[in-house]
Amino acid sequence: MVLKLHGHAIAPLVRLVAAVCREKDIPYELVNVAVYKGEHKTPAFKEFQPFGQVPYIDDDGFILYESRAICRYLAKKYADQGTPGLIPKDAAGEALFEQAASIEQFNFHPFAAGITAEKVIKKHQGLETDEAKVKFLLDTLNAKLDAYEVILGKSAYLAGEDITLADLFHLPYGTVVIEELGYNILENRPNVARWWKAVSSRPAWQAVKRGA
């Protein structure tokens, strides 16, 4: 049975899961959820995702939500196909991966996603952007990326010399902030710029960047 990915095609975290499917050569079927019509908040949807958020997957009857959990599950279940090592198998390698994943979750995601919420989501909702909040989020993100510059001066990727899910986790909101909104957060950070180019140019992401 083909894995079913429930979500809206352009939702950032739906595209992340789709990219990981492509990295791991996993066929999937996108089951469209009309989020702008509130379908994700209906009782029928919340039966499978109680928080009313996208995405969730149905893998032959196994239901899983939360995009990072989904990506970890896919990387481990299909470890022997597609891109290898998205979660390293050795203890030290996995620990460095989890460290890198925590870096993204707490030092990148809140700020990049927050900027996206203010500049993109509020626009769709007909609400006014809080520019002072955007400035705070952007200033904080820039400060965090100074630490990224140090880390990426010592290794090609955040967890070492090979790409992992931790790097891929940056793609949805990083793409919005850098490419769609045009914030020049790569300036004067050659290591971050080199890393971003390597991660964002991967064929799996390019295939779903505009829609899963």
C-alpha positions as CSV (number, residue, x, y, z in Angstrom):
1,M,0.0,0.0,0.0
2,V,1.4,3.4,-1.0
3,L,2.1,5.7,2.0
4,K,-0.5,8.5,2.2
5,L,0.6,12.0,3.2
6,H,-2.3,14.0,4.4
7,G,-1.9,17.8,4.1
8,H,-1.9,20.8,1.8
9,A,0.6,20.7,-1.0
10,I,2.3,24.0,-0.2
11,A,2.3,23.7,3.6
12,P,5.9,23.9,4.7
13,L,6.0,20.8,6.8
14,V,4.1,18.8,4.3
15,R,6.8,19.6,1.8
16,L,9.4,18.6,4.3
17,V,7.9,15.1,4.7
18,A,7.6,14.8,0.9
19,A,11.2,15.7,0.5
20,V,12.3,13.0,2.9
21,C,10.1,10.5,1.0
22,R,12.0,11.5,-2.1
23,E,15.4,11.2,-0.4
24,K,14.4,7.7,0.7
25,D,12.8,6.7,-2.6
26,I,9.4,6.2,-0.9
27,P,6.4,6.4,-3.2
28,Y,3.6,8.5,-1.6
29,E,0.2,9.8,-2.4
30,L,-0.7,13.3,-1.3
31,V,-4.2,13.4,0.2
32,N,-5.1,17.1,-0.1
33,V,-6.4,18.8,3.0
34,A,-8.1,22.2,2.4
35,V,-6.5,24.1,5.2
36,Y,-7.6,27.5,4.0
37,K,-11.2,26.2,4.3
38,G,-10.5,24.8,7.8
39,E,-10.7,21.2,6.9
40,H,-7.8,20.4,9.3
41,K,-10.0,21.6,12.2
42,T,-12.9,19.3,11.4
43,P,-13.8,16.3,13.7
44,A,-13.1,13.9,10.8
45,F,-9.5,15.2,10.5
46,K,-8.9,15.6,14.2
47,E,-9.7,11.9,14.6
48,F,-6.3,11.2,13.2
49,Q,-4.5,14.5,14.2
50,P,-6.0,15.7,17.4
51,F,-4.3,19.1,17.2
52,G,-5.8,19.8,13.8
53,Q,-2.4,20.4,12.1
54,V,-0.8,19.1,8.9
55,P,0.7,16.7,8.0
56,Y,0.0,13.2,9.2
57,I,0.8,10.0,7.4
58,D,-1.0,6.7,7.0
59,D,1.5,4.0,6.3
60,D,-0.6,0.9,5.6
61,G,-2.8,1.7,8.7
62,F,0.0,3.1,10.9
63,I,-1.0,6.7,11.7
64,L,1.7,9.2,12.7
65,Y,1.7,12.9,13.1
66,E,4.4,15.6,13.9
67,S,6.7,16.2,11.0
68,R,10.0,15.5,12.8
69,A,8.6,12.2,14.1
70,I,7.4,11.3,10.7
71,C,10.8,12.0,9.1
72,R,12.6,10.0,11.8
73,Y,10.2,7.1,11.2
74,L,10.7,7.1,7.5
75,A,14.5,7.4,7.8
76,K,14.6,4.4,10.1
77,K,12.0,2.2,8.4
78,Y,13.6,2.7,5.0
79,A,17.2,3.0,6.2
80,D,18.5,0.6,3.5
81,Q,17.1,2.6,0.5
82,G,17.6,6.0,-0.9
83,T,19.9,8.5,0.7
84,P,21.9,6.7,3.5
85,G,22.6,7.9,7.0
86,L,19.9,10.5,7.4
87,I,19.9,9.2,11.0
88,P,23.4,7.7,11.7
89,K,23.3,4.2,13.2
90,D,26.3,4.4,15.5
91,A,25.9,5.9,19.0
92,A,28.2,8.8,18.6
93,G,26.8,9.6,15.1
94,E,23.2,9.5,16.3
95,A,24.1,11.7,19.3
96,L,25.6,14.3,17.0
97,F,22.5,14.1,14.9
98,E,20.2,14.6,17.8
99,Q,22.3,17.5,18.9
100,A,22.0,19.1,15.5
101,A,18.3,18.4,15.4
102,S,17.9,20.2,18.7
103,I,19.9,23.1,17.3
104,E,17.4,23.4,14.5
105,Q,14.3,23.0,16.7
106,F,15.3,25.6,19.3
107,N,17.7,28.0,17.5
108,F,16.3,28.2,14.0
109,H,12.7,27.0,13.7
110,P,11.0,29.4,16.2
111,F,12.5,32.4,14.5
112,A,12.2,31.4,10.9
113,A,8.7,30.1,11.4
114,G,7.8,33.2,13.4
115,I,8.9,35.4,10.5
116,T,6.9,33.3,8.1
117,A,3.8,33.6,10.3
118,E,4.1,37.4,10.4
119,K,4.9,38.0,6.8
120,V,3.1,35.2,5.0
121,I,0.4,33.6,7.1
122,K,-1.0,36.9,8.4
123,K,-1.2,38.2,4.9
124,H,-3.4,35.3,3.9
125,Q,-5.5,35.9,6.9
126,G,-5.9,39.6,6.1
127,L,-4.1,40.6,9.3
128,E,-1.4,43.3,9.7
129,T,2.2,42.3,10.1
130,D,3.8,43.2,13.4
131,E,7.1,44.7,12.0
132,A,8.6,45.1,15.5
133,K,8.1,41.4,16.1
134,V,9.7,40.6,12.7
135,K,12.7,42.7,13.6
136,F,13.1,41.0,16.9
137,L,12.8,37.5,15.3
138,L,15.2,38.5,12.5
139,D,17.8,39.9,14.8
140,T,17.6,36.8,17.0
141,L,17.9,34.5,14.0
142,N,21.0,36.4,12.8
143,A,22.6,36.0,16.2
144,K,21.9,32.3,16.2
145,L,23.4,32.0,12.7
146,D,26.7,33.4,14.0
147,A,26.9,30.2,16.0
148,Y,26.0,28.2,12.9
149,E,28.9,29.8,11.1
150,V,31.3,28.5,13.8
151,I,29.8,25.0,13.7
152,L,29.8,24.8,9.9
153,G,33.4,26.0,9.8
154,K,34.4,22.7,11.3
155,S,32.2,20.3,9.3
156,A,30.2,20.2,6.1
157,Y,26.9,19.6,7.8
158,L,25.5,20.2,11.3
159,A,26.1,16.7,12.5
160,G,29.4,16.0,10.7
161,E,30.6,15.4,7.1
162,D,27.4,13.8,5.9
163,I,23.9,15.2,5.5
164,T,21.3,14.2,8.1
165,L,17.6,15.0,8.7
166,A,18.8,17.8,11.0
167,D,20.0,19.7,7.9
168,L,16.8,18.9,5.9
169,F,14.6,20.2,8.8
170,H,15.8,23.7,7.9
171,L,14.5,23.6,4.4
172,P,10.8,24.7,4.6
173,Y,11.1,27.8,6.7
174,G,14.7,28.6,5.5
175,T,13.4,28.7,2.0
176,V,10.6,31.1,2.9
177,V,12.9,33.5,4.8
178,I,15.8,33.4,2.3
179,E,14.2,32.9,-1.1
180,E,10.6,34.0,-0.8
181,L,11.0,36.9,1.6
182,G,14.5,37.8,0.5
183,Y,16.2,38.3,3.9
184,N,19.9,38.2,3.4
185,I,20.8,36.2,6.4
186,L,23.7,34.4,4.5
187,E,25.7,37.6,4.0
188,N,29.2,37.5,5.6
189,R,28.6,33.9,6.7
190,P,30.4,31.9,4.0
191,N,30.1,28.6,5.9
192,V,26.4,29.0,6.3
193,A,26.0,30.0,2.7
194,R,28.0,27.0,1.5
195,W,25.9,24.7,3.7
196,W,22.6,26.2,2.6
197,K,23.4,25.9,-1.0
198,A,24.3,22.2,-0.6
199,V,21.2,21.4,1.3
200,S,18.7,23.6,-0.6
201,S,19.9,22.5,-4.0
202,R,19.2,18.8,-3.4
203,P,17.0,17.3,-6.1
204,A,14.5,15.9,-3.5
205,W,13.8,19.4,-2.2
206,Q,13.8,21.0,-5.6
207,A,11.1,18.5,-6.7
208,V,8.7,19.6,-3.9
209,K,9.8,23.1,-3.1
210,R,6.7,24.6,-4.9
211,G,4.3,21.8,-3.8
212,A,4.3,18.3,-2.5
